Amino acid sequence: MAELPLPAGVLALVAAAGFGGGQALVQRGLRHAEPLAAGAVAIGVTAACFWGLLLLRPEAARWSWGGVALFAAVGLLQPLLTILFTFEGTRRLGSTLAASVGSTAPLFSALVAVALLGERVTPPVALGTACVIGGVMALSHRGAAPRRWPLAALLLPIGTAASRGLATPLAKVALAALPDPLLGAAVTYSVGFAGALGLHGMRLGRLRPRMAWPAPAIFLVVGLGNALAFSALLLALGKGEVVVVAPLLSSGPLFTMLVSVGLLRQEPFTPRILAGVLLVVGGVMAVAATG
């Protein structure tokens, strides 16, 4: 994977745009496809991109069994669990709400840092946590109107946040063991593809995904966007610290809103949604920026 003359912060924002913009397309695509089938197609497209680039690259891959194992573990968390939670959460909750709650991923990165790296909980961490909780409450509240989804459905985007939040520091460790981002990305998404296809086969009794047009085109675009986003994420982690990359990566919901509300016009935009998104994103940035 070629080095780009861009700082880690810019690369992290590119990753946020790729993941966040694709998130808005997911809801439209799920109208014509099963979540597991959609996930398998999107992950498979991304894996094919990375393996194709590996075949075209003139130099040989730098192999390390330990690094490959770590990137395989990343693949179980993200994309497999992340996309499965994301797709199902988007289908039930809508893209803006699912992406906003899922943006709490840096909280889990902070918890890992406290537990394993000995970092302490500072006032900004406490304030950021309060902002995140308030934002989630604002996003989940629907006033007098009946809620169309059970409160337990919030566990889906929280699962997205947990898997993504744990995957980010693990990818940083994996890069140290296997300093070949392209090979690492190919391994990561190959594991994710195999897992998504296997789950699809076990649940439905067949491996061939079924989806109606325009879902194949939509998830092709999502897969290509994820390839760009994950490449930018690995490059950012190679240049910067997780505490810098993670909060910028959490700005994905802003790109989701831009595509979902401004271009697709598939969700109403209300002051409550704006307040909730700003609280969540501001909170996770306050938490992840400490240290």
C-alpha positions as CSV (number, residue, x, y, z in Angstrom):
1,M,0.0,0.0,0.0
2,A,1.6,3.2,-1.2
3,E,2.5,5.9,1.4
4,L,0.5,9.1,0.9
5,P,1.9,12.5,1.8
6,L,-1.1,13.2,4.1
7,P,-1.2,13.6,7.9
8,A,-2.9,11.0,10.0
9,G,-5.8,13.3,10.7
10,V,-6.7,13.8,7.0
11,L,-6.4,10.1,6.4
12,A,-8.7,9.4,9.3
13,L,-11.3,11.8,7.9
14,V,-11.1,10.1,4.5
15,A,-11.8,6.8,6.3
16,A,-14.8,8.5,8.1
17,A,-16.2,9.7,4.8
18,G,-15.9,6.3,3.2
19,F,-17.5,4.4,6.1
20,G,-20.1,7.1,6.8
21,G,-21.2,7.7,3.3
22,G,-21.6,4.0,2.6
23,Q,-23.7,3.7,5.8
24,A,-26.3,5.9,4.2
25,L,-26.5,3.7,1.1
26,V,-26.9,0.6,3.2
27,Q,-30.5,1.4,4.2
28,R,-31.6,1.8,0.6
29,G,-29.9,-1.4,-0.4
30,L,-31.5,-3.4,2.4
31,R,-34.9,-2.7,1.0
32,H,-34.0,-5.2,-1.7
33,A,-31.6,-7.6,0.0
34,E,-31.2,-9.8,3.1
35,P,-28.7,-8.3,5.7
36,L,-26.3,-11.3,5.7
37,A,-26.4,-11.5,1.9
38,A,-25.7,-7.7,1.6
39,G,-22.9,-8.0,4.1
40,A,-21.3,-10.9,2.3
41,V,-21.4,-9.1,-1.0
42,A,-20.0,-5.8,0.3
43,I,-17.2,-7.6,2.3
44,G,-16.4,-9.8,-0.7
45,V,-16.0,-6.7,-3.0
46,T,-13.6,-5.1,-0.5
47,A,-11.6,-8.3,-0.1
48,A,-11.4,-8.7,-3.9
49,C,-10.1,-5.1,-4.2
50,F,-7.2,-5.8,-1.8
51,W,-6.2,-9.1,-3.3
52,G,-6.3,-7.6,-6.8
53,L,-4.0,-4.8,-5.7
54,L,-1.7,-7.4,-4.1
55,L,-1.5,-9.3,-7.4
56,L,-0.7,-6.1,-9.3
57,R,2.0,-4.9,-6.8
58,P,5.5,-5.7,-8.0
59,E,7.1,-6.3,-4.6
60,A,6.4,-9.5,-2.6
61,A,4.3,-9.5,0.5
62,R,6.0,-9.3,3.9
63,W,4.7,-12.4,5.7
64,S,4.4,-12.9,9.4
65,W,2.2,-15.6,11.0
66,G,1.7,-13.6,14.1
67,G,0.7,-10.5,12.2
68,V,-1.6,-12.5,9.9
69,A,-3.3,-14.0,13.0
70,L,-3.8,-10.5,14.5
71,F,-5.3,-9.2,11.2
72,A,-7.5,-12.2,11.1
73,A,-8.8,-11.3,14.6
74,V,-9.4,-7.8,13.3
75,G,-11.4,-9.3,10.5
76,L,-13.7,-11.1,13.0
77,L,-14.4,-7.8,14.7
78,Q,-14.4,-5.5,11.6
79,P,-15.7,-6.1,9.1
80,L,-17.7,-9.2,10.1
81,L,-19.3,-8.2,13.4
82,T,-19.3,-4.5,12.6
83,I,-21.1,-4.9,9.3
84,L,-23.6,-7.4,10.5
85,F,-24.5,-5.2,13.5
86,T,-24.5,-2.1,11.2
87,F,-26.7,-3.6,8.6
88,E,-29.3,-5.0,11.0
89,G,-29.2,-1.8,13.1
90,T,-29.6,0.4,10.0
91,R,-32.6,-1.7,8.9
92,R,-34.3,-1.4,12.3
93,L,-33.3,2.1,13.4
94,G,-32.4,4.1,10.3
95,S,-29.0,5.1,9.1
96,T,-28.5,8.3,11.1
97,L,-29.4,6.8,14.4
98,A,-27.5,3.6,13.8
99,A,-24.4,5.4,12.7
100,S,-24.6,8.0,15.6
101,V,-24.8,5.4,18.3
102,G,-22.2,3.3,16.5
103,S,-19.9,6.3,16.7
104,T,-19.3,5.6,20.4
105,A,-16.5,3.2,19.3
106,P,-13.7,5.4,20.8
107,L,-15.3,4.8,24.2
108,F,-14.4,1.1,23.9
109,S,-10.9,2.1,22.8
110,A,-10.6,4.2,25.9
111,L,-11.7,1.3,28.1
112,V,-9.1,-0.9,26.6
113,A,-6.5,1.8,27.2
114,V,-7.5,2.2,30.8
115,A,-7.6,-1.6,31.4
116,L,-4.4,-2.6,29.5
117,L,-2.3,0.5,29.2
118,G,-2.8,1.9,32.7
119,E,-4.4,5.2,31.6
120,R,-6.6,7.0,34.1
121,V,-10.1,8.4,33.8
122,T,-9.7,12.2,33.5
123,P,-12.4,14.9,33.8
124,P,-12.6,15.1,30.0
125,V,-13.3,11.4,29.8
126,A,-16.1,11.7,32.4
127,L,-17.6,14.7,30.5
128,G,-17.3,12.9,27.2
129,T,-19.1,9.9,28.6
130,A,-21.9,12.0,29.9
131,C,-22.2,13.7,26.5
132,V,-22.4,10.3,24.8
133,I,-25.1,9.0,27.1
134,G,-27.1,12.2,26.6
135,G,-26.7,12.0,22.9
136,V,-27.9,8.4,22.8
137,M,-30.9,9.3,24.9
138,A,-31.7,12.2,22.6
139,L,-31.4,10.1,19.5
140,S,-33.6,7.2,20.9
141,H,-36.3,9.5,22.3
142,R,-39.3,10.0,19.9
143,G,-41.5,12.2,22.0
144,A,-45.2,11.4,22.1
145,A,-45.0,9.4,18.8
146,P,-44.9,5.7,19.3
147,R,-41.5,4.2,18.8
148,R,-41.4,1.7,15.9
149,W,-38.5,-0.3,17.2
150,P,-37.9,-1.9,20.6
151,L,-35.4,-0.2,22.9
152,A,-33.3,-3.4,22.9
153,A,-32.6,-2.7,19.2
154,L,-30.1,-0.1,20.4
155,L,-27.9,-3.1,21.3
156,L,-27.2,-3.5,17.6
157,P,-25.4,-0.2,17.0
158,I,-23.8,-0.6,20.5
159,G,-22.4,-3.9,19.2
160,T,-21.1,-2.0,16.1
161,A,-19.3,0.4,18.4
162,A,-17.8,-2.3,20.6
163,S,-16.5,-4.4,17.6
164,R,-15.2,-1.3,15.8
165,G,-13.7,0.2,19.0
166,L,-11.8,-3.0,19.8
167,A,-10.7,-3.5,16.2
168,T,-9.0,-0.1,15.9
169,P,-6.3,-0.6,18.6
170,L,-5.9,-4.2,17.6
171,A,-5.2,-3.1,14.0
172,K,-2.5,-0.8,15.4
173,V,-0.9,-3.7,17.2
174,A,-1.2,-5.9,14.0
175,L,0.5,-3.3,11.9
176,A,3.5,-3.4,14.2
177,A,3.7,-7.2,13.8
178,L,3.0,-7.2,10.0
179,P,4.1,-3.9,8.5
180,D,2.3,-4.6,5.2
181,P,-1.1,-2.8,5.3
182,L,-2.2,-4.2,1.9
183,L,-1.7,-7.8,3.0
184,G,-3.2,-7.1,6.4
185,A,-6.3,-5.6,4.8
186,A,-6.7,-8.5,2.4
187,V,-6.5,-11.0,5.3
188,T,-8.9,-8.9,7.4
189,Y,-11.6,-8.8,4.7
190,S,-11.1,-12.3,3.6
191,V,-11.8,-13.5,7.1
192,G,-14.8,-11.2,7.2
193,F,-16.1,-12.5,3.9
194,A,-15.7,-16.2,4.9
195,G,-17.5,-15.5,8.1
196,A,-20.4,-13.6,6.5
197,L,-20.9,-16.2,3.8
198,G,-20.8,-19.0,6.3
199,L,-23.4,-17.3,8.5
200,H,-25.6,-16.7,5.5
201,G,-25.4,-20.3,4.5
202,M,-26.1,-21.6,8.1
203,R,-29.1,-19.3,8.5
204,L,-30.7,-19.7,5.1
205,G,-29.4,-23.1,4.0
206,R,-27.7,-21.7,0.9
207,L,-24.6,-19.8,0.0
208,R,-25.8,-17.9,-3.0
209,P,-27.0,-14.4,-1.9
210,R,-30.4,-13.3,-3.1
211,M,-31.0,-9.7,-3.8
212,A,-33.0,-7.6,-6.2
213,W,-31.8,-4.7,-8.3
214,P,-30.5,-2.1,-7.5
215,A,-29.1,-3.8,-4.4
216,P,-26.1,-5.5,-6.2
217,A,-24.9,-2.1,-7.5
218,I,-25.5,-0.4,-4.2
219,F,-23.4,-2.9,-2.2
220,L,-20.7,-2.9,-4.9
221,V,-20.4,0.8,-4.2
222,V,-20.4,0.2,-0.5
223,G,-17.7,-2.4,-0.8
224,L,-15.5,-0.1,-2.9
225,G,-16.0,2.7,-0.4
226,N,-15.1,0.4,2.5
227,A,-11.9,-0.5,0.6
228,L,-10.9,3.1,0.4
229,A,-11.9,3.8,4.0
230,F,-10.1,0.8,5.5
231,S,-6.9,1.6,3.5
232,A,-7.0,5.2,4.8
233,L,-7.6,3.9,8.3
234,L,-4.6,1.6,8.2
235,L,-2.4,4.4,6.8
236,A,-3.6,6.7,9.5
237,L,-2.8,4.2,12.2
238,G,0.6,3.7,10.8
239,K,1.3,7.4,11.1
240,G,-0.6,8.5,14.2
241,E,-1.8,7.4,17.6
242,V,-5.2,5.7,18.1
243,V,-6.3,8.5,20.4
244,V,-5.9,10.9,17.4
245,V,-7.3,8.6,14.7
246,A,-10.3,7.3,16.6
247,P,-12.2,10.5,17.4
248,L,-11.8,11.7,13.8
249,L,-13.0,8.3,12.5
250,S,-16.1,8.8,14.7
251,S,-17.1,11.8,12.6
252,G,-18.6,9.3,10.1
253,P,-22.2,10.1,11.1
254,L,-21.7,13.6,9.7
255,F,-21.0,12.2,6.3
256,T,-24.0,9.8,6.8
257,M,-26.3,12.7,7.4
258,L,-24.9,14.6,4.4
259,V,-25.7,11.6,2.1
260,S,-28.8,10.4,3.8
261,V,-30.5,13.8,4.3
262,G,-29.0,16.0,1.6
263,L,-28.7,13.6,-1.3
264,L,-30.9,10.5,-0.8
265,R,-33.5,12.4,1.3
266,Q,-34.5,9.1,2.9
267,E,-34.7,10.4,6.5
268,P,-36.2,13.6,8.0
269,F,-33.7,15.9,9.6
270,T,-34.9,17.3,13.0
271,P,-33.3,19.5,15.6
272,R,-33.3,16.6,18.0
273,I,-31.3,14.4,15.6
274,L,-28.8,17.3,15.1
275,A,-28.5,17.7,18.9
276,G,-28.0,14.0,19.5
277,V,-25.4,13.6,16.8
278,L,-23.5,16.6,18.0
279,L,-23.5,15.3,21.6
280,V,-22.4,11.8,20.6
281,V,-19.6,13.0,18.3
282,G,-18.5,15.7,20.7
283,G,-18.5,13.2,23.6
284,V,-16.4,10.6,21.8
285,M,-14.0,13.2,20.6
286,A,-13.5,14.5,24.2
287,V,-12.9,11.0,25.4
288,A,-10.6,9.8,22.7
289,A,-8.7,13.1,22.5
290,T,-7.4,12.7,26.1
291,G,-4.1,11.0,26.4
